[in-house]
Every structure is written in C-alpha cells, then in structure tokens.
Amino acid sequence: MADNSEHQVAHREMPPAWIVGLAVFPFGLVVGFTITALPFLLTHLGVHLDKVAAISATVMTPTFWGFLLQPLIDTGLTRRAYAWITAASAAICLATALFVLSPARLGPTTALLLVAELSVVLFSGAITGWTAQFTPDHLRGSVSGWGNVANLGGGALGSLAVMSLVPHIALHWLGLGLAACIVLGTFPVLLFPEAVSSSFRFRQIFTDAVKATWQACKTREVLIGFCLFLVPASAEAAINLFSGMGNDFHTGASTVIWVTGGGCAITASLGALLGGYVANHFSRGYLYLAAGLITSLVSLAMALSPRTPLVFILGALTYNGLAGVSYAAFNALGYQLVGQDSPVASTQLGLFGAATNFAIVYMTWADGLGFKHFGIRGLLLTDSLASMISATLLLALLGSRLRKKRFDGTPVPALAD
C-alpha cells in the first residue's frame, strides 16, 4: 500500500467525488436502456413478449460473464485509453442497433446490443480500476455514492427519455442521441489524474495478469468479500420485479410507471448518497449486511400487509432506497479490498461485480419460483427470508472479521492482518 505522501498526492490531484462518480454515467445509460427501454421498444413494434424476454436476457448476459475479458483492461494500454475505446464502441453499436431495429432484423439488433453491453461493462471496469488507483480510503464511500447516483440516474433518465420520445422521433435519431450522451458522459475522465501504465503487456494477459489476479484474490479479506457478495444477504433482487407487482397491489399502470421509474431512481440515489457517507465512517462489511437485513424487513412487511396501492408505493420506494445504500457499501468495500496499488484492479472489481450479479440472478429466479407457487406473498417472503437468514449467518460467522481494520476502512500496511 502507498505511503501517506502518495495518498496526499493522489488526493490533491483528484477531482471532487461527485465528478469521479459521474464518470460511470454511460454504464447506467446503456444498462438502463437494456432493462427498461428496450422491452418497451420491442413490444411497441409488435414483438411477442416471450421473444422480448429472450432478447433482453441475451443482451444483459455480459453483466455476468463480461468479467472474463476484464484482464484485457489490465494489460497493454492505459485505462484512460480503454475508457475512450470502449465508450466509442458502445456508442457506435447502440446507435447502429437502433438504426436497424425492426421485427425483421432482430438478430443483427440483438448482436449489436450485446456488443454495446459488453463494451460498457468493460468501460465500467476501466473507470473503476482507474478510480481505485487515485481514490484515498476516506473518499471511497463518497465516490461510490455518487457513482451509483450516476448509474441509476443515467438509467432512469435515458429510459424515460426514450420511452417519451418514441412517438415523436425516429429510432435512428434516438440512437444518435444516446450515442452522443455516452460520449459526452465520458468527459469527466478528462479531469482524472493520469492513469498508471499497465504492468503487463498484451501477451501476458492470460499468464502473468491471471497469476496476479489469483494472488490478489486469495487473501483472507478478499475471500470474505466474495462470501458477502455471493450470498443473497444484500442482493435486493425484488428491485427488478416491482414493475410487475402493480396488479397484485391494485395499483394503476401510470402509478407503477412513475413509482418504479423516476420515484425509485430518486430514492435509490438518495440511499446511495447516504450509504456513501456512512461508508466513510463505518465498517463497510457491516453496512452491506445491515442494508440487506433492513431491506428484508421491508419485503416481509409488504408480504404481511394488506395489498393496497399505498403499501406498494411506500414499500417499493423504501426498498429501492435501501438498495441504494447497499450498492454504495458494495462499491466502497470493493475499492477498499482492491486498494490503490493493485495492477489488476479492473479484473478484481469485475469479479466482485460478477459475484453480486450472480446473487441477484439466482435470487430473481428464486423470487419467481416463490410467486409461481404462492403468489405475490411467496415472492416477497422468499426475498425476505433468503436475505434475513444469510445476513444473520454471515454476521454470526464473520462478525469478528468484519471488525478488522480492512473492513472498517482503516488503512493497514499489508493485505492480511
């Protein structure tokens, strides 16, 4: 770990935390488009819902397996160069996909959107790996909070804009507009400190870089981090399902749209800022588990409460706000475990992201099984009990470890105690 003088230099050269956080806006824009706007566009064109689901799921897969290519970001060029290359790739592919989008050309559209999604996943790896190099520990929470605001805000604003403008503007113009927003959203990196050159050449990508990743990931603290991320303690998977719960709570379609769209984006962003602030002053491991535990109480309360619009509105907004806290804790803990000197920071952070995305995926599937067999109450109880039980067990088994220096944010001279 760098000495205090190096940390002070990094701090002097670092722009404000909110500017650093805004750099992930393109990631939120593309992923938000895939999750929300793409299904809307496809159904608007008359594509059957089962095919829409298959296309959306295919396009989203790089958020899970994209970590396999993250070693590329840690070799050869600087992360600054990779950030611009991947942003340009995402912008071009997204604009081209909307230019060719039609029911008769779903294959090429899906392929282009898949490359756009993969590009923006690698873009996120370049940005976060670069950010890890210059962000001192006492600002990791703030950067994580603002990063989640940019991520959630980018997704919400982009999707709402696309869905609102579809009746008035041709798809190819919307594609060009989104591409311009991706490129413009990359401009905060112009204020970043100079990116450190990679320690590895291209030919070392699957040799020395992989060995360095293994060495970094097998430390006790990082393994504990993987335990936290892989279990459903703070997966908050129901965040992806609220838009489909309106009928079960007798809530009108327009209310559901505004609550799960702008309303949840606002509360999640506020939660991320709160979580980022707390992560600067409190054990990030405890914060991550605590957010999951409290969220499980919200879903439990919704399961046991009358199914009314008020319960839906308050539950969805509160759940998403707590998810924002969890997101900020996750990112801050990831930066902390990677540190400022890791030559494979992008790969490590990509692995952390894959771990938590895996938990979200299997919990979304489990929540769906709960709904299939027991209705909306089964969905919410599955979501609640999985989080509550796993978080409680982790606190019992790892509570003493989470009080160690690496987890309360205090710098230590080595990765292990």
Rosetta blueprint (number, residue, H / E / L):
1 M L
2 A L
3 D L
4 N H
5 S H
6 E H
7 H H
8 Q H
9 V H
10 A H
11 H H
12 R H
13 E H
14 M L
15 P L
16 P L
17 A H
18 W H
19 I H
20 V H
21 G H
22 L H
23 A L
24 V L
25 F H
26 P H
27 F H
28 G H
29 L H
30 V H
31 V H
32 G H
33 F H
34 T H
35 I H
36 T H
37 A H
38 L H
39 P H
40 F H
41 L H
42 L H
43 T H
44 H H
45 L L
46 G L
47 V L
48 H L
49 L H
50 D H
51 K H
52 V H
53 A H
54 A H
55 I H
56 S H
57 A H
58 T H
59 V H
60 M H
61 T L
62 P H
63 T H
64 F H
65 W H
66 G H
67 F H
68 L H
69 L H
70 Q H
71 P H
72 L H
73 I H
74 D H
75 T E
76 G L
77 L L
78 T L
79 R H
80 R H
81 A H
82 Y H
83 A H
84 W H
85 I H
86 T H
87 A H
88 A H
89 S H
90 A H
91 A H
92 I H
93 C H
94 L H
95 A H
96 T H
97 A H
98 L H
99 F H
100 V H
101 L L
102 S L
103 P H
104 A H
105 R H
106 L H
107 G H
108 P H
109 T H
110 T H
111 A H
112 L H
113 L H
114 L H
115 V H
116 A H
117 E H
118 L H
119 S H
120 V H
121 V H
122 L H
123 F H
124 S H
125 G H
126 A H
127 I H
128 T H
129 G H
130 W H
131 T H
132 A H
133 Q H
134 F H
135 T L
136 P L
137 D H
138 H H
139 L H
140 R H
141 G H
142 S H
143 V H
144 S H
145 G H
146 W H
147 G H
148 N H
149 V H
150 A H
151 N H
152 L H
153 G H
154 G H
155 G H
156 A H
157 L H
158 G H
159 S H
160 L H
161 A H
162 V H
163 M H
164 S H
165 L H
166 V L
167 P L
168 H L
169 I L
170 A L
171 L H
172 H H
173 W H
174 L H
175 G H
176 L H
177 G H
178 L H
179 A H
180 A H
181 C H
182 I H
183 V H
184 L H
185 G H
186 T L
187 F H
188 P H
189 V H
190 L H
191 L H
192 F L
193 P L
194 E L
195 A L
196 V L
197 S L
198 S L
199 S L
200 F E
201 R L
202 F H
203 R H
204 Q H
205 I L
206 F L
207 T L
208 D H
209 A H
210 V H
211 K H
212 A H
213 T H
214 W H
215 Q H
216 A H
217 C H
218 K L
219 T L
220 R H
221 E H
222 V H
223 L H
224 I H
225 G H
226 F H
227 C H
228 L H
229 F H
230 L H
231 V L
232 P H
233 A H
234 S H
235 A L
236 E L
237 A H
238 A H
239 I H
240 N H
241 L L
242 F H
243 S H
244 G H
245 M L
246 G L
247 N H
248 D H
249 F H
250 H L
251 T L
252 G L
253 A H
254 S H
255 T H
256 V H
257 I H
258 W H
259 V H
260 T H
261 G H
262 G H
263 G H
264 C H
265 A H
266 I H
267 T H
268 A H
269 S H
270 L H
271 G H
272 A H
273 L H
274 L H
275 G H
276 G H
277 Y H
278 V H
279 A H
280 N L
281 H L
282 F L
283 S L
284 R H
285 G H
286 Y H
287 L H
288 Y H
289 L H
290 A H
291 A H
292 G H
293 L H
294 I H
295 T H
296 S H
297 L H
298 V H
299 S H
300 L H
301 A H
302 M H
303 A H
304 L H
305 S L
306 P L
307 R L
308 T L
309 P H
310 L H
311 V H
312 F H
313 I H
314 L H
315 G H
316 A H
317 L H
318 T H
319 Y H
320 N H
321 G H
322 L H
323 A H
324 G H
325 V H
326 S H
327 Y H
328 A H
329 A H
330 F H
331 N H
332 A H
333 L H
334 G H
335 Y H
336 Q H
337 L H
338 V H
339 G L
340 Q L
341 D L
342 S L
343 P L
344 V L
345 A H
346 S H
347 T H
348 Q H
349 L H
350 G H
351 L H
352 F H
353 G H
354 A H
355 A H
356 T H
357 N H
358 F H
359 A H
360 I H
361 V H
362 Y H
363 M H
364 T H
365 W H
366 A H
367 D H
368 G H
369 L H
370 G H
371 F H
372 K H
373 H H
374 F H
375 G H
376 I H
377 R H
378 G H
379 L H
380 L H
381 L H
382 T H
383 D H
384 S H
385 L H
386 A H
387 S H
388 M H
389 I H
390 S H
391 A H
392 T H
393 L H
394 L H
395 L H
396 A H
397 L H
398 L H
399 G L
400 S L
401 R H
402 L H
403 R H
404 K L
405 K H
406 R H
407 F H
408 D H
409 G L
410 T L
411 P L
412 V L
413 P L
414 A L
415 L L
416 A L
417 D L
